[in-house]
Amino acid sequence: MHNFNLKMIKMILVILVSSAVVNMVGGISILKNNDYYFRPSYFVMQWDYWKNRAAYAKYAGGSVFNLFSSKKEVSPLISSGDQEAVSIPVLLYHGVIKDSAWQPDEVNIRMEDFRAHMFALKKAGWQTISLEDYSDFIQGKISLPEKSFLLTFDDGRTDSYYPVDPVLRTLDYSAVMFVITSRSISEEKGMGHFHLSQDELEHMLASGRWEMGSHTYDGHGFVPTGADGAEGHFLSSRTWLAAENRLETEEEYKTRINQDILASKNDLEKKLGIKAVSFAYPFGDFGETVENFPESRGSVIDEAHKVFDLSFCQTASGDFPANYREKSFLAKRVNTNSFLSAENLLHIFESNKDKPALYEDYFSKNSGWISGWGAFKMENGAMTIGNSPNDESGLAFLNGSYLWKDYSVFAKMKLVGNGKASLAARYHDGNNYMSCDYSNSSVSLTEKINKLLVSENVVLTDTRLSGGREAQVGVEISGEKISCLLDGKAVVSGTVNENLSKGGISFKIWNPVERDNAVVVSQLKVAPIGEGE
Amino acid sequence: MQEGEIRFINETVAKTWSWPLSNWKIGIDWRSIFYKSAIIAASGFFLFSIILLKSKTTAEFYSEPVFFSYAIFVTAFLISRIFSAMLYESSMASLMQDTDSARSFYLENYEPKVAFVIPCFNEEKDIADSIINCYKINYPQDKLEVMAVNDGSADKTLSVLKELQKVYPTLKIIDWPNQGKRWAMAAGFETSTADIIIQLDSDSSVDPATFREWIDPFQNPRVAAVCAHGVPKNADKNIITRMQTAYYFMSFRILKAAESTFNTVFCLSGCGAAYRRTAVMPVLYHWLSESFLGRPTTYGDDRALTSWLLKRGESIIYNNKAITYTVVPENWKQFMKQQLRWKKSWIINAIITSRFIWKVQPFVSFFYYFPLVLISFLTPFMTFHALIYTPLTKGVLPFFHIAGVILVTALLVIYYRFLDKNNKYWPYLFLWSLLNLFFMSFILIWAAFKIQDRGWGTR
């Protein structure tokens, strides 16, 4: 019997050891290919998630028990409210940097600052929406709660995901990642990569917190635009073909960018299995910063429109930060970095709320004025807009006034220096408005469309603004008629450009010769003309 | 079936194979089940960590087949040792229940004639302890012989022996010029009339209480030799001794037990080896006249004798209930000398044994012995590659390799803890493992160079 048992023992041992070997070899190859859940970055993410929950519970003023309650209860103190949104702001982030030694730049943001942004928004009641919601809203198909916004990240970087996802989880937020598909999809899997791998993108999609869009196939770079080594953006410049010693033709250009954009859509749809409907322009460049090809402005948008339903660029200075239900293909995004404080971000967002055209402002606090460029101060019951050593002008507009149509504006204003102080109406953005300009010796009505001065109607008169006299200025705009007022009397009138059927108000100072000029506004009253806004 | 029988394999998890039956536990021991589950969970975790680690560090099989295979091979080998050791108790149980012969084994008073043979060389300090403990055994004195062979000691060993002889008149002393341990042992076999010859090193002593357990397995006629479980007396002296104590426990209770499962213990260590005289006599002269590379083999006498017995197909087992106490080196110099000596004897013995083992014990040789030899010779090169070559050429620190070694040791430690909860030396096993990694695998190469150097190797 002992011999029999020995045989049994031998058999059992062989079975045990060979199963151990099979398990080991199998385990190694399985884990090698699916090691997403075993990477240090994944563990750090889980740890960060719990840290964020604790941090938010503390921030939102909840008790420590919030830490252990379900996600639904870690909710903002203020609910989204019953009001509907009239506009939706979109945020753009690139990398979120955890390294404390990093010097902030214009593009990326420090971890603490990103978290401060998100916490502030959540506490104030802001909630993220999906791409589909955004698209439907813009087309007027659905309505959304007032404090809705879209959160986007560009370039498909690993540092846009790993530090960010725990915050999203904590706050119940979702985001959109715009991926440079040649750098992310079908690339080597592994740790320590700058761009996310396909494996990581798949996990992001599976989590339900992330959507993906295209950031070109390989178009986030520069191409030569001349024999002298000059370079321009891939999407908006005609390439210098060195072999043939010429610039590419318009046809070649269109084919090139179309191929790239299509390739990226293919990558997203075939390899990730998603419907790719949105596109973000690299560098935010949709051709408006023309290099060697003025026509590209239309082309880039056209080519993108052929392939996608929605495209995203960045706001320019002086733009209203949110997107209204119009111009549906191009969406603007507010760029962020560590220089933007959470308070400022919240101010930008909160001031989006549509203001009725019945409005008064004594400038004791900032109720929605956003500085487009130049110097800006709000103190002592007055708003001061000045030019600066870098800019010959300074401008600030009233956020939330975009939808105003027919209204009259009265303002008490002082001129510091010798420049022109303007009050604009039907203000679209920094390049599209009607404005009444007041200098020491004149009042003019100007019409600015697409950066060009279309018309200027000047009336010379002694405004007596020199010496710092506070004058009462005003604008009346109704239908196609506009008048500029001084001390209650219309001084110059004209017709409104047909492109400016609605718009808000802004103040501007301009002096190409002197700097340290300013316009100081101490009182503002707006009243609608006709039935309402 | 006998009253004292224990059911095979189902009871592998049973605490003990020894009889009487009063040791058998009735009822569910929750604490023990919890402890066992924790052990299994911990081993699962460590095994998983090993796999995870390997998945991150081993190259694909196709690009570096040698290193990949070596890594799997070593880990699988160690796992096979642990599994084999787990089967030790059932193997022993079935050995003791062997009913091939007509005899039943439930003999309370098995009392064959036993002789202790203690070769001595410059052991004045410890020899007394050794002899005295032999006489403390509760055994009929007419069936007990104690023989000390003074192998030309230069110190006071002989006078100590003579003093002891005054206290124990039956102590036999053989005094002759230095010839080596082999001849001293042979003298014992030749001159004794006992059935069982127990060979003790002069610094080892038997634990009188466990003596009967030690010789009980000889009731099974297949058993030719039984190895005892050696425990260092000076375990707590310093970190070196503690480390060796941990190693001894692992080496005996896990590695030797694993060999014993198949009745093929390859080395009856001098700390305590009991032989059936009738099994040894046929090989005695072959063993004595053995030579290697033209010179008489003067080390690894124990190993060599064991090999001869194995060659004849004898069953050689290890008995974890038989305790002997021994002394381990207390400083690095002695320790390294001892290691060098052991490695030399291992090399010689490995070469000699390899020649016949595949014929006599095919399963054991292909499943254990040849893999062991292969791994032992490969390891210094693999270690060199991982610890020196790769860091120098690729600038990568061998962190993962060391972590892998520690994880594999952790597996061993889990089983170690399972075997004896109260053994407090287990942390030192990690130390041993690291020492082995960084130094001792290279000693094998050094030993190979010095193979022709044939001294006793003083302690």
Contacts between the chains, C-beta under 8 A, distances in Angstrom:
chain1	res1	chain2	res2	distance
A	1	B	94	6.6
A	1	B	97	7.1
A	1	B	98	6.3
A	1	B	99	5.8
A	1	B	100	6.6
A	2	B	94	5.1
A	2	B	95	5.7
A	2	B	97	7.7
A	2	B	98	4.2
A	2	B	100	6.7
A	2	B	220	8.0
A	2	B	222	7.6
A	3	B	100	7.7
A	5	B	8	6.0
A	5	B	90	7.2
A	5	B	91	7.2
A	5	B	94	4.0
A	6	B	91	7.1
A	6	B	94	7.7
A	6	B	262	6.8
A	6	B	263	7.4
A	8	B	8	7.7
A	8	B	9	7.1
A	9	B	87	5.1
A	9	B	90	7.0
A	9	B	91	6.0
A	9	B	261	6.1
A	9	B	262	7.5
A	10	B	262	7.3
A	10	B	363	5.4
A	10	B	367	7.8
A	12	B	9	7.7
A	12	B	87	6.9
A	13	B	80	6.6
A	13	B	83	5.7
A	13	B	84	5.9
A	13	B	87	6.7
A	13	B	261	7.9
A	13	B	367	7.3
A	14	B	367	7.3
A	16	B	79	7.8
A	16	B	80	7.6
A	16	B	83	4.6
A	17	B	76	6.0
A	17	B	79	6.3
A	17	B	80	4.3
A	17	B	83	6.4
A	17	B	367	8.0
A	20	B	76	5.8
A	20	B	79	4.6
A	20	B	80	7.6
A	20	B	83	7.9
A	21	B	72	6.3
A	21	B	76	4.7
A	23	B	51	7.5
A	24	B	50	7.7
A	24	B	51	5.8
A	24	B	54	7.3
A	24	B	72	5.7
A	24	B	75	6.3
A	24	B	76	6.8
A	25	B	72	6.1
A	27	B	48	7.6
A	27	B	51	3.9
A	27	B	55	7.0
A	28	B	51	5.8
A	28	B	54	5.1
A	28	B	55	4.5
A	28	B	58	6.6
A	29	B	55	7.6
A	30	B	55	7.9
A	31	B	51	6.5
A	31	B	52	5.8
A	31	B	55	3.7
A	31	B	56	7.9
A	32	B	55	4.6
A	32	B	56	7.8
A	32	B	60	8.0
A	35	B	52	7.9
A	35	B	55	6.5
A	35	B	56	7.1
A	38	B	52	5.7
A	38	B	56	8.0
